[in-house]
Amino acid sequence: MEIDPIDDQPPVPGGTTAIRHGQYVREDRAPGPPSPRSKHLLTPKGRMVLAHMAKTGDTAIETAAAFGLSEQTVKNHLTNAYRQLGVHNLTEAFIALGWLKVK
């Protein structure tokens, strides 16, 4: 397996490079280890939404109903949390926060 000298992370098979928010994003990289500061980057509501989804496995629609929010508000909290954590999806967010262990 080849190591990229730019970020020293091995490529994930089938990954791609995309442009998001005007920057190149390497989607062929596994998420890095959780940062001890990760949980402090989130807003209280973003953390609340993520914690609820991690605990219950609820979707964005179900989470919105549980908190009396619109689905779009929950999605906005998720999008902001992903940006703050530097991840692209819910699974990566759980890994970054140390809530999901990967072997």
Biopython code that builds the backbone (N, CA, C, O; Angstrom):
import numpy as np
from Bio.PDB.StructureBuilder import StructureBuilder

atoms = [
    (1, "MET", "N", (0.853, -1.180, 0.000)),
    (1, "MET", "CA", (0.000, 0.000, 0.000)),
    (1, "MET", "C", (0.889, 1.231, 0.000)),
    (1, "MET", "O", (1.862, 1.308, 0.750)),
    (2, "GLU", "N", (0.553, 2.174, -0.834)),
    (2, "GLU", "CA", (1.337, 3.391, -0.972)),
    (2, "GLU", "C", (0.904, 4.447, 0.050)),
    (2, "GLU", "O", (-0.284, 4.589, 0.338)),
    (3, "ILE", "N", (1.869, 5.178, 0.590)),
    (3, "ILE", "CA", (1.563, 6.263, 1.523)),
    (3, "ILE", "C", (1.762, 7.583, 0.792)),
    (3, "ILE", "O", (2.792, 7.796, 0.151)),
    (4, "ASP", "N", (0.803, 8.445, 0.885)),
    (4, "ASP", "CA", (0.876, 9.757, 0.260)),
    (4, "ASP", "C", (1.744, 10.655, 1.128)),
    (4, "ASP", "O", (1.436, 10.835, 2.306)),
    (5, "PRO", "N", (2.817, 11.227, 0.591)),
    (5, "PRO", "CA", (3.689, 12.065, 1.421)),
    (5, "PRO", "C", (3.027, 13.342, 1.916)),
    (5, "PRO", "O", (3.529, 13.980, 2.841)),
    (6, "ILE", "N", (1.910, 13.722, 1.313)),
    (6, "ILE", "CA", (1.246, 14.951, 1.730)),
    (6, "ILE", "C", (0.599, 14.795, 3.096)),
    (6, "ILE", "O", (0.747, 15.666, 3.954)),
    (7, "ASP", "N", (-0.115, 13.700, 3.309)),
    (7, "ASP", "CA", (-0.809, 13.563, 4.579)),
    (7, "ASP", "C", (-0.496, 12.267, 5.321)),
    (7, "ASP", "O", (-1.075, 12.010, 6.377)),
    (8, "ASP", "N", (0.401, 11.452, 4.791)),
    (8, "ASP", "CA", (0.848, 10.215, 5.446)),
    (8, "ASP", "C", (-0.272, 9.263, 5.810)),
    (8, "ASP", "O", (-0.134, 8.497, 6.764)),
    (9, "GLN", "N", (-1.366, 9.286, 5.086)),
    (9, "GLN", "CA", (-2.442, 8.332, 5.315)),
    (9, "GLN", "C", (-2.561, 7.436, 4.096)),
    (9, "GLN", "O", (-2.457, 7.911, 2.965)),
    (10, "PRO", "N", (-2.779, 6.135, 4.313)),
    (10, "PRO", "CA", (-2.908, 5.240, 3.168)),
    (10, "PRO", "C", (-4.201, 5.508, 2.407)),
    (10, "PRO", "O", (-5.210, 5.872, 3.012)),
    (11, "PRO", "N", (-4.182, 5.331, 1.080)),
    (11, "PRO", "CA", (-5.401, 5.528, 0.306)),
    (11, "PRO", "C", (-6.424, 4.446, 0.611)),
    (11, "PRO", "O", (-6.070, 3.318, 0.951)),
    (12, "VAL", "N", (-7.679, 4.798, 0.487)),
    (12, "VAL", "CA", (-8.772, 3.853, 0.647)),
    (12, "VAL", "C", (-9.170, 3.430, -0.762)),
    (12, "VAL", "O", (-9.414, 4.293, -1.605)),
    (13, "PRO", "N", (-9.243, 2.120, -1.047)),
    (13, "PRO", "CA", (-9.572, 1.675, -2.403)),
    (13, "PRO", "C", (-10.879, 2.283, -2.895)),
    (13, "PRO", "O", (-11.866, 2.353, -2.163)),
    (14, "GLY", "N", (-10.863, 2.720, -4.149)),
    (14, "GLY", "CA", (-12.066, 3.271, -4.760)),
    (14, "GLY", "C", (-12.348, 4.714, -4.404)),
    (14, "GLY", "O", (-13.410, 5.229, -4.754)),
    (15, "GLY", "N", (-11.431, 5.388, -3.716)),
    (15, "GLY", "CA", (-11.641, 6.769, -3.308)),
    (15, "GLY", "C", (-11.525, 7.729, -4.470)),
    (15, "GLY", "O", (-11.043, 7.357, -5.540)),
    (16, "THR", "N", (-11.961, 8.958, -4.273)),
    (16, "THR", "CA", (-11.926, 9.958, -5.317)),
    (16, "THR", "C", (-11.465, 11.292, -4.748)),
    (16, "THR", "O", (-11.363, 11.461, -3.533)),
    (17, "THR", "N", (-11.194, 12.219, -5.627)),
    (17, "THR", "CA", (-10.897, 13.582, -5.228)),
    (17, "THR", "C", (-12.035, 14.456, -5.729)),
    (17, "THR", "O", (-12.458, 14.329, -6.878)),
    (18, "ALA", "N", (-12.525, 15.333, -4.883)),
    (18, "ALA", "CA", (-13.647, 16.190, -5.257)),
    (18, "ALA", "C", (-13.328, 17.615, -4.848)),
    (18, "ALA", "O", (-12.389, 17.861, -4.091)),
    (19, "ILE", "N", (-14.112, 18.546, -5.350)),
    (19, "ILE", "CA", (-13.962, 19.938, -4.952)),
    (19, "ILE", "C", (-15.184, 20.294, -4.116)),
    (19, "ILE", "O", (-16.321, 20.181, -4.575)),
    (20, "ARG", "N", (-14.934, 20.723, -2.891)),
    (20, "ARG", "CA", (-16.016, 21.159, -2.008)),
    (20, "ARG", "C", (-15.652, 22.513, -1.444)),
    (20, "ARG", "O", (-14.538, 22.716, -0.960)),
    (21, "HIS", "N", (-16.574, 23.421, -1.507)),
    (21, "HIS", "CA", (-16.367, 24.769, -0.978)),
    (21, "HIS", "C", (-15.086, 25.380, -1.540)),
    (21, "HIS", "O", (-14.349, 26.061, -0.826)),
    (22, "GLY", "N", (-14.825, 25.130, -2.832)),
    (22, "GLY", "CA", (-13.682, 25.730, -3.504)),
    (22, "GLY", "C", (-12.345, 25.102, -3.159)),
    (22, "GLY", "O", (-11.307, 25.634, -3.552)),
    (23, "GLN", "N", (-12.334, 23.987, -2.436)),
    (23, "GLN", "CA", (-11.079, 23.334, -2.077)),
    (23, "GLN", "C", (-11.114, 21.883, -2.521)),
    (23, "GLN", "O", (-12.171, 21.252, -2.551)),
    (24, "TYR", "N", (-9.933, 21.358, -2.867)),
    (24, "TYR", "CA", (-9.850, 19.946, -3.200)),
    (24, "TYR", "C", (-9.987, 19.128, -1.928)),
    (24, "TYR", "O", (-9.369, 19.432, -0.908)),
    (25, "VAL", "N", (-10.798, 18.094, -2.000)),
    (25, "VAL", "CA", (-11.011, 17.204, -0.862)),
    (25, "VAL", "C", (-10.635, 15.800, -1.310)),
    (25, "VAL", "O", (-11.167, 15.304, -2.303)),
    (26, "ARG", "N", (-9.736, 15.164, -0.596)),
    (26, "ARG", "CA", (-9.322, 13.812, -0.931)),
    (26, "ARG", "C", (-10.237, 12.843, -0.219)),
    (26, "ARG", "O", (-10.097, 12.620, 0.984)),
    (27, "GLU", "N", (-11.160, 12.274, -0.940)),
    (27, "GLU", "CA", (-12.102, 11.347, -0.346)),
    (27, "GLU", "C", (-11.556, 9.928, -0.323)),
    (27, "GLU", "O", (-12.248, 8.993, 0.080)),
    (28, "ASP", "N", (-10.303, 9.775, -0.760)),
    (28, "ASP", "CA", (-9.702, 8.450, -0.742)),
    (28, "ASP", "C", (-8.840, 8.256, 0.503)),
    (28, "ASP", "O", (-7.968, 7.387, 0.526)),
    (29, "ARG", "N", (-9.074, 9.047, 1.518)),
    (29, "ARG", "CA", (-8.302, 8.950, 2.751)),
    (29, "ARG", "C", (-9.209, 8.533, 3.899)),
    (29, "ARG", "O", (-10.343, 8.995, 4.021)),
    (30, "ALA", "N", (-8.688, 7.657, 4.725)),
    (30, "ALA", "CA", (-9.428, 7.260, 5.918)),
    (30, "ALA", "C", (-9.396, 8.415, 6.905)),
    (30, "ALA", "O", (-8.415, 9.157, 6.939)),
    (31, "PRO", "N", (-10.444, 8.591, 7.714)),
    (31, "PRO", "CA", (-10.409, 9.661, 8.706)),
    (31, "PRO", "C", (-9.293, 9.412, 9.708)),
    (31, "PRO", "O", (-9.008, 8.271, 10.072)),
    (32, "GLY", "N", (-8.675, 10.483, 10.144)),
    (32, "GLY", "CA", (-7.578, 10.375, 11.099)),
    (32, "GLY", "C", (-8.071, 10.008, 12.487)),
    (32, "GLY", "O", (-9.274, 9.875, 12.714)),
    (33, "PRO", "N", (-7.137, 9.847, 13.412)),
    (33, "PRO", "CA", (-7.526, 9.512, 14.776)),
    (33, "PRO", "C", (-8.304, 10.660, 15.405)),
    (33, "PRO", "O", (-8.150, 11.812, 14.998)),
    (34, "PRO", "N", (-9.144, 10.351, 16.400)),
    (34, "PRO", "CA", (-9.914, 11.420, 17.018)),
    (34, "PRO", "C", (-9.007, 12.441, 17.688)),
    (34, "PRO", "O", (-8.023, 12.088, 18.338)),
    (35, "SER", "N", (-9.348, 13.683, 17.521)),
    (35, "SER", "CA", (-8.600, 14.756, 18.158)),
    (35, "SER", "C", (-9.157, 14.972, 19.558)),
    (35, "SER", "O", (-10.373, 14.938, 19.746)),
    (36, "PRO", "N", (-8.294, 15.193, 20.542)),
    (36, "PRO", "CA", (-8.818, 15.447, 21.880)),
    (36, "PRO", "C", (-9.686, 16.705, 21.927)),
    (36, "PRO", "O", (-10.508, 16.857, 22.831)),
    (37, "ARG", "N", (-9.507, 17.608, 20.956)),
    (37, "ARG", "CA", (-10.285, 18.846, 20.933)),
    (37, "ARG", "C", (-11.564, 18.705, 20.132)),
    (37, "ARG", "O", (-12.380, 19.627, 20.127)),
    (38, "SER", "N", (-11.771, 17.575, 19.448)),
    (38, "SER", "CA", (-12.911, 17.426, 18.542)),
    (38, "SER", "C", (-14.229, 17.789, 19.186)),
    (38, "SER", "O", (-15.013, 18.538, 18.605)),
    (39, "LYS", "N", (-14.489, 17.276, 20.371)),
    (39, "LYS", "CA", (-15.790, 17.504, 20.997)),
    (39, "LYS", "C", (-15.996, 18.957, 21.385)),
    (39, "LYS", "O", (-17.136, 19.387, 21.565)),
    (40, "HIS", "N", (-14.916, 19.729, 21.519)),
    (40, "HIS", "CA", (-15.037, 21.129, 21.909)),
    (40, "HIS", "C", (-15.244, 22.043, 20.708)),
    (40, "HIS", "O", (-15.499, 23.236, 20.872)),
    (41, "LEU", "N", (-15.137, 21.492, 19.504)),
    (41, "LEU", "CA", (-15.335, 22.287, 18.293)),
    (41, "LEU", "C", (-16.807, 22.482, 17.973)),
    (41, "LEU", "O", (-17.171, 23.419, 17.263)),
    (42, "LEU", "N", (-17.647, 21.610, 18.490)),
    (42, "LEU", "CA", (-19.055, 21.621, 18.123)),
    (42, "LEU", "C", (-19.869, 22.633, 18.922)),
    (42, "LEU", "O", (-19.551, 22.948, 20.069)),
    (43, "THR", "N", (-20.916, 23.129, 18.292)),
    (43, "THR", "CA", (-21.874, 23.956, 19.024)),
    (43, "THR", "C", (-22.678, 23.016, 19.936)),
    (43, "THR", "O", (-22.752, 21.817, 19.667)),
    (44, "PRO", "N", (-23.271, 23.541, 20.995)),
    (44, "PRO", "CA", (-24.064, 22.683, 21.880)),
    (44, "PRO", "C", (-25.196, 21.947, 21.144)),
    (44, "PRO", "O", (-25.449, 20.772, 21.412)),
    (45, "LYS", "N", (-25.873, 22.637, 20.220)),
    (45, "LYS", "CA", (-26.966, 21.974, 19.491)),
    (45, "LYS", "C", (-26.433, 20.940, 18.508)),
    (45, "LYS", "O", (-27.040, 19.884, 18.329)),
    (46, "GLY", "N", (-25.312, 21.231, 17.874)),
    (46, "GLY", "CA", (-24.708, 20.257, 16.969)),
    (46, "GLY", "C", (-24.310, 18.999, 17.721)),
    (46, "GLY", "O", (-24.525, 17.884, 17.244)),
    (47, "ARG", "N", (-23.731, 19.185, 18.897)),
    (47, "ARG", "CA", (-23.347, 18.035, 19.724)),
    (47, "ARG", "C", (-24.591, 17.271, 20.187)),
    (47, "ARG", "O", (-24.587, 16.040, 20.219)),
    (48, "MET", "N", (-25.657, 17.998, 20.545)),
    (48, "MET", "CA", (-26.897, 17.374, 20.995)),
    (48, "MET", "C", (-27.487, 16.502, 19.885)),
    (48, "MET", "O", (-27.899, 15.369, 20.136)),
    (49, "VAL", "N", (-27.528, 17.029, 18.659)),
    (49, "VAL", "CA", (-28.076, 16.291, 17.521)),
    (49, "VAL", "C", (-27.238, 15.046, 17.254)),
    (49, "VAL", "O", (-27.781, 13.953, 17.095)),
    (50, "LEU", "N", (-25.916, 15.206, 17.205)),
    (50, "LEU", "CA", (-25.043, 14.055, 16.954)),
    (50, "LEU", "C", (-25.170, 13.009, 18.056)),
    (50, "LEU", "O", (-25.225, 11.812, 17.773)),
    (51, "ALA", "N", (-25.216, 13.452, 19.307)),
    (51, "ALA", "CA", (-25.312, 12.512, 20.429)),
    (51, "ALA", "C", (-26.621, 11.736, 20.356)),
    (51, "ALA", "O", (-26.641, 10.526, 20.586)),
    (52, "HIS", "N", (-27.711, 12.423, 20.040)),
    (52, "HIS", "CA", (-29.005, 11.749, 19.918)),
    (52, "HIS", "C", (-28.969, 10.700, 18.810)),
    (52, "HIS", "O", (-29.431, 9.575, 18.997)),
    (53, "MET", "N", (-28.421, 11.073, 17.666)),
    (53, "MET", "CA", (-28.371, 10.152, 16.532)),
    (53, "MET", "C", (-27.465, 8.960, 16.829)),
    (53, "MET", "O", (-27.753, 7.839, 16.408)),
    (54, "ALA", "N", (-26.373, 9.199, 17.550)),
    (54, "ALA", "CA", (-25.469, 8.101, 17.909)),
    (54, "ALA", "C", (-26.143, 7.145, 18.885)),
    (54, "ALA", "O", (-26.000, 5.927, 18.776)),
    (55, "LYS", "N", (-26.875, 7.706, 19.834)),
    (55, "LYS", "CA", (-27.507, 6.891, 20.878)),
    (55, "LYS", "C", (-28.701, 6.095, 20.353)),
    (55, "LYS", "O", (-28.877, 4.929, 20.707)),
    (56, "THR", "N", (-29.521, 6.726, 19.508)),
    (56, "THR", "CA", (-30.772, 6.107, 19.082)),
    (56, "THR", "C", (-30.727, 5.496, 17.693)),
    (56, "THR", "O", (-31.526, 4.615, 17.377)),
    (57, "GLY", "N", (-29.800, 5.955, 16.858)),
    (57, "GLY", "CA", (-29.771, 5.497, 15.472)),
    (57, "GLY", "C", (-30.839, 6.155, 14.622)),
    (57, "GLY", "O", (-31.120, 5.707, 13.510)),
    (58, "ASP", "N", (-31.438, 7.225, 15.147)),
    (58, "ASP", "CA", (-32.498, 7.928, 14.422)),
    (58, "ASP", "C", (-31.967, 8.612, 13.169)),
    (58, "ASP", "O", (-30.793, 8.973, 13.089)),
    (59, "THR", "N", (-32.850, 8.780, 12.200)),
    (59, "THR", "CA", (-32.546, 9.542, 10.995)),
    (59, "THR", "C", (-32.711, 11.031, 11.307)),
    (59, "THR", "O", (-33.104, 11.401, 12.413)),
    (60, "ALA", "N", (-32.410, 11.875, 10.326)),
    (60, "ALA", "CA", (-32.574, 13.313, 10.504)),
    (60, "ALA", "C", (-34.048, 13.660, 10.744)),
    (60, "ALA", "O", (-34.354, 14.534, 11.555)),
    (61, "ILE", "N", (-34.959, 12.980, 10.043)),
    (61, "ILE", "CA", (-36.391, 13.247, 10.214)),
    (61, "ILE", "C", (-36.833, 12.862, 11.626)),
    (61, "ILE", "O", (-37.556, 13.613, 12.281)),
    (62, "GLU", "N", (-36.398, 11.700, 12.087)),
    (62, "GLU", "CA", (-36.778, 11.236, 13.426)),
    (62, "GLU", "C", (-36.170, 12.119, 14.513)),
    (62, "GLU", "O", (-36.810, 12.400, 15.526)),
    (63, "THR", "N", (-34.929, 12.553, 14.292)),
    (63, "THR", "CA", (-34.272, 13.442, 15.246)),
    (63, "THR", "C", (-34.995, 14.779, 15.309)),
    (63, "THR", "O", (-35.180, 15.341, 16.388)),
    (64, "ALA", "N", (-35.402, 15.285, 14.155)),
    (64, "ALA", "CA", (-36.146, 16.547, 14.111)),
    (64, "ALA", "C", (-37.435, 16.436, 14.916)),
    (64, "ALA", "O", (-37.770, 17.340, 15.682)),
    (65, "ALA", "N", (-38.148, 15.345, 14.748)),
    (65, "ALA", "CA", (-39.405, 15.147, 15.487)),
    (65, "ALA", "C", (-39.144, 15.057, 16.986)),
    (65, "ALA", "O", (-39.917, 15.587, 17.784)),
    (66, "ALA", "N", (-38.059, 14.389, 17.374)),
    (66, "ALA", "CA", (-37.744, 14.225, 18.801)),
    (66, "ALA", "C", (-37.463, 15.555, 19.485)),
    (66, "ALA", "O", (-37.764, 15.722, 20.667)),
    (67, "PHE", "N", (-36.885, 16.505, 18.746)),
    (67, "PHE", "CA", (-36.526, 17.796, 19.333)),
    (67, "PHE", "C", (-37.466, 18.923, 18.929)),
    (67, "PHE", "O", (-37.264, 20.067, 19.339)),
    (68, "GLY", "N", (-38.483, 18.626, 18.138)),
    (68, "GLY", "CA", (-39.410, 19.660, 17.696)),
    (68, "GLY", "C", (-38.779, 20.640, 16.730)),
    (68, "GLY", "O", (-39.111, 21.826, 16.729)),
    (69, "LEU", "N", (-37.867, 20.145, 15.907)),
    (69, "LEU", "CA", (-37.178, 20.972, 14.910)),
    (69, "LEU", "C", (-37.610, 20.541, 13.518)),
    (69, "LEU", "O", (-38.225, 19.489, 13.347)),
    (70, "SER", "N", (-37.284, 21.360, 12.526)),
    (70, "SER", "CA", (-37.534, 20.935, 11.152)),
    (70, "SER", "C", (-36.392, 20.019, 10.716)),
    (70, "SER", "O", (-35.293, 20.059, 11.269)),
    (71, "GLU", "N", (-36.677, 19.200, 9.718)),
    (71, "GLU", "CA", (-35.630, 18.319, 9.186)),
    (71, "GLU", "C", (-34.453, 19.145, 8.669)),
    (71, "GLU", "O", (-33.298, 18.761, 8.851)),
    (72, "GLN", "N", (-34.742, 20.275, 8.027)),
    (72, "GLN", "CA", (-33.670, 21.115, 7.481)),
    (72, "GLN", "C", (-32.781, 21.679, 8.586)),
    (72, "GLN", "O", (-31.571, 21.804, 8.397)),
    (73, "THR", "N", (-33.362, 22.020, 9.733)),
    (73, "THR", "CA", (-32.558, 22.521, 10.852)),
    (73, "THR", "C", (-31.593, 21.446, 11.338)),
    (73, "THR", "O", (-30.425, 21.731, 11.603)),
    (74, "VAL", "N", (-32.074, 20.216, 11.453)),
    (74, "VAL", "CA", (-31.202, 19.105, 11.869)),
    (74, "VAL", "C", (-30.089, 18.915, 10.834)),
    (74, "VAL", "O", (-28.927, 18.734, 11.198)),
    (75, "LYS", "N", (-30.441, 18.956, 9.552)),
    (75, "LYS", "CA", (-29.431, 18.807, 8.502)),
    (75, "LYS", "C", (-28.414, 19.944, 8.554)),
    (75, "LYS", "O", (-27.228, 19.727, 8.307)),
    (76, "ASN", "N", (-28.871, 21.153, 8.875)),
    (76, "ASN", "CA", (-27.939, 22.282, 9.015)),
    (76, "ASN", "C", (-26.968, 22.044, 10.171)),
    (76, "ASN", "O", (-25.772, 22.306, 10.045)),
    (77, "HIS", "N", (-27.486, 21.544, 11.301)),
    (77, "HIS", "CA", (-26.613, 21.231, 12.435)),
    (77, "HIS", "C", (-25.594, 20.159, 12.050)),
    (77, "HIS", "O", (-24.426, 20.250, 12.430)),
    (78, "LEU", "N", (-26.026, 19.151, 11.302)),
    (78, "LEU", "CA", (-25.114, 18.093, 10.871)),
    (78, "LEU", "C", (-24.051, 18.638, 9.925)),
    (78, "LEU", "O", (-22.869, 18.324, 10.067)),
    (79, "THR", "N", (-24.468, 19.448, 8.965)),
    (79, "THR", "CA", (-23.516, 20.023, 8.008)),
    (79, "THR", "C", (-22.465, 20.868, 8.732)),
    (79, "THR", "O", (-21.274, 20.777, 8.434)),
    (80, "ASN", "N", (-22.911, 21.681, 9.673)),
    (80, "ASN", "CA", (-21.969, 22.510, 10.437)),
    (80, "ASN", "C", (-21.030, 21.639, 11.270)),
    (80, "ASN", "O", (-19.835, 21.921, 11.356)),
    (81, "ALA", "N", (-21.565, 20.582, 11.882)),
    (81, "ALA", "CA", (-20.729, 19.681, 12.682)),
    (81, "ALA", "C", (-19.689, 18.998, 11.799)),
    (81, "ALA", "O", (-18.527, 18.888, 12.189)),
    (82, "TYR", "N", (-20.091, 18.539, 10.617)),
    (82, "TYR", "CA", (-19.143, 17.899, 9.698)),
    (82, "TYR", "C", (-18.020, 18.866, 9.344)),
    (82, "TYR", "O", (-16.847, 18.493, 9.339)),
    (83, "ARG", "N", (-18.389, 20.109, 9.048)),
    (83, "ARG", "CA", (-17.382, 21.115, 8.688)),
    (83, "ARG", "C", (-16.434, 21.362, 9.859)),
    (83, "ARG", "O", (-15.218, 21.423, 9.677)),
    (84, "GLN", "N", (-16.991, 21.503, 11.056)),
    (84, "GLN", "CA", (-16.174, 21.787, 12.234)),
    (84, "GLN", "C", (-15.233, 20.631, 12.561)),
    (84, "GLN", "O", (-14.118, 20.848, 13.036)),
    (85, "LEU", "N", (-15.680, 19.415, 12.310)),
    (85, "LEU", "CA", (-14.856, 18.240, 12.597)),
    (85, "LEU", "C", (-13.954, 17.855, 11.435)),
    (85, "LEU", "O", (-13.043, 17.043, 11.600)),
    (86, "GLY", "N", (-14.197, 18.430, 10.262)),
    (86, "GLY", "CA", (-13.397, 18.102, 9.087)),
    (86, "GLY", "C", (-13.723, 16.722, 8.531)),
    (86, "GLY", "O", (-12.834, 16.014, 8.058)),
    (87, "VAL", "N", (-15.006, 16.338, 8.588)),
    (87, "VAL", "CA", (-15.435, 15.034, 8.095)),
    (87, "VAL", "C", (-16.521, 15.216, 7.043)),
    (87, "VAL", "O", (-16.966, 16.334, 6.784)),
    (88, "HIS", "N", (-16.949, 14.095, 6.431)),
    (88, "HIS", "CA", (-17.910, 14.175, 5.339)),
    (88, "HIS", "C", (-19.234, 13.488, 5.624)),
    (88, "HIS", "O", (-20.187, 13.670, 4.866)),
    (89, "ASN", "N", (-19.325, 12.709, 6.685)),
    (89, "ASN", "CA", (-20.580, 12.005, 6.953)),
    (89, "ASN", "C", (-20.704, 11.661, 8.431)),
    (89, "ASN", "O", (-19.800, 11.919, 9.225)),
    (90, "LEU", "N", (-21.840, 11.076, 8.779)),
    (90, "LEU", "CA", (-22.151, 10.777, 10.168)),
    (90, "LEU", "C", (-21.183, 9.769, 10.773)),
    (90, "LEU", "O", (-20.748, 9.936, 11.913)),
    (91, "THR", "N", (-20.843, 8.734, 10.027)),
    (91, "THR", "CA", (-19.907, 7.723, 10.541)),
    (91, "THR", "C", (-18.554, 8.347, 10.854)),
    (91, "THR", "O", (-17.979, 8.081, 11.910)),
    (92, "GLU", "N", (-18.043, 9.170, 9.949)),
    (92, "GLU", "CA", (-16.758, 9.832, 10.193)),
    (92, "GLU", "C", (-16.841, 10.765, 11.398)),
    (92, "GLU", "O", (-15.873, 10.899, 12.147)),
    (93, "ALA", "N", (-17.993, 11.411, 11.587)),
    (93, "ALA", "CA", (-18.174, 12.296, 12.750)),
    (93, "ALA", "C", (-18.099, 11.491, 14.039)),
    (93, "ALA", "O", (-17.444, 11.904, 14.995)),
    (94, "PHE", "N", (-18.777, 10.330, 14.067)),
    (94, "PHE", "CA", (-18.735, 9.486, 15.261)),
    (94, "PHE", "C", (-17.313, 9.005, 15.542)),
    (94, "PHE", "O", (-16.903, 8.927, 16.700)),
    (95, "ILE", "N", (-16.563, 8.684, 14.495)),
    (95, "ILE", "CA", (-15.167, 8.251, 14.662)),
    (95, "ILE", "C", (-14.335, 9.411, 15.186)),
    (95, "ILE", "O", (-13.543, 9.233, 16.112)),
    (96, "ALA", "N", (-14.502, 10.601, 14.604)),
    (96, "ALA", "CA", (-13.724, 11.774, 15.016)),
    (96, "ALA", "C", (-13.981, 12.131, 16.477)),
    (96, "ALA", "O", (-13.090, 12.626, 17.168)),
    (97, "LEU", "N", (-15.196, 11.880, 16.940)),
    (97, "LEU", "CA", (-15.537, 12.177, 18.331)),
    (97, "LEU", "C", (-15.163, 11.040, 19.276)),
    (97, "LEU", "O", (-15.286, 11.174, 20.493)),
    (98, "GLY", "N", (-14.709, 9.928, 18.718)),
    (98, "GLY", "CA", (-14.328, 8.795, 19.548)),
    (98, "GLY", "C", (-15.518, 7.968, 20.006)),
    (98, "GLY", "O", (-15.398, 7.153, 20.920)),
    (99, "TRP", "N", (-16.668, 8.179, 19.371)),
    (99, "TRP", "CA", (-17.889, 7.452, 19.761)),
    (99, "TRP", "C", (-18.007, 6.129, 19.023)),
    (99, "TRP", "O", (-18.833, 5.293, 19.388)),
    (100, "LEU", "N", (-17.203, 5.927, 17.999)),
    (100, "LEU", "CA", (-17.229, 4.704, 17.218)),
    (100, "LEU", "C", (-15.792, 4.276, 17.011)),
    (100, "LEU", "O", (-14.973, 5.053, 16.520)),
    (101, "LYS", "N", (-15.487, 3.061, 17.377)),
    (101, "LYS", "CA", (-14.129, 2.535, 17.242)),
    (101, "LYS", "C", (-14.037, 1.728, 15.957)),
    (101, "LYS", "O", (-14.939, 0.953, 15.638)),
    (102, "VAL", "N", (-12.951, 1.908, 15.223)),
    (102, "VAL", "CA", (-12.716, 1.180, 13.987)),
    (102, "VAL", "C", (-11.514, 0.291, 14.199)),
    (102, "VAL", "O", (-10.459, 0.747, 14.641)),
    (103, "LYS", "N", (-11.677, -0.987, 13.879)),
    (103, "LYS", "CA", (-10.560, -1.935, 14.045)),
    (103, "LYS", "C", (-9.726, -1.997, 12.802)),
    (103, "LYS", "O", (-8.744, -2.739, 12.754)),
]
sb = StructureBuilder()
sb.init_structure("model")
sb.init_model(0)
sb.init_chain("A")
sb.init_seg("    ")
for serial, (resi, resn, name, xyz) in enumerate(atoms, 1):
    if name == "N":
        sb.init_residue(resn, " ", resi, " ")
    sb.init_atom(name, np.array(xyz, "f"), 0.0, 1.0, " ", f" {name:<3s}", serial, name[0])
structure = sb.get_structure()
